[in-house]
């Protein structure tokens, strides 16, 4: 059976959308088609609560477009999981955020994991998500490469080198059995790092794709009973009509 999975990059970077889409396709099952999309309006990188608030609107708009194209499920490919619960309200198929997916996967292959992300402020956001998702006690440590998200797409290789160094440090110092990569732009690094370090290095994009595939195959969509029921039907104005 053919399935269409929409992978949403919540920022406006076409280069990062390409990276995320290629990573998703590299693990997709033969019957899965990946639709990699990003908003045309918003922020070019997501590095804080302000950025996430703006990006969430773009995520919801993309969910609407994905549903119109027949998507069976959706991935939110930013480690802050912006707009996740609102997206689940809008969608009938499963919606999985890459942070939640990566953390879940890490607990299946190790008792403790570390997270390697971009800026120090995103470490704090990741810690909030650990608490929200119930994985706080599974996470040994969080590390930042102290470079902005778009450094992963600047062609210098510096960000990729720093990710590698931090992953090696995390394995040596944290005693973690697995490492979670804390940015969608790192999606193409996990396989090589897994081989080099000899422990699972988990990218949330690919993890989320496999989770959505599994949920779709099981016939499980987002529950429409309770708080994830479709949004109450009411007029939207001031530019938000496109979400109706």
ZIBEL-V985733 format. One record per run of one state. SS is the DSSP state (H for helix, E for strand, C for the rest). FROM is the first residue (numbers start at 1). LEN is the number of residues. Records with the same first field share a line. If there is no record, write none. Layout:
BEGIN
SS: FROM-LEN / FROM-LEN
END
This chain:
BEGIN
C: 1-2 / 10-4 / 28-4 / 39-10 / 69-4 / 77-7 / 91-3 / 110-3 / 118-2 / 134-2 / 145-4 / 154-4 / 175-3 / 182-2 / 187-3 / 198-2 / 218-22 / 244-1
E: 3-7 / 32-7 / 73-4 / 94-4 / 113-5 / 139-6 / 178-4 / 200-4
H: 14-14 / 49-20 / 84-7 / 98-12 / 120-14 / 136-3 / 149-5 / 158-17 / 184-3 / 190-8 / 204-14 / 240-4
END
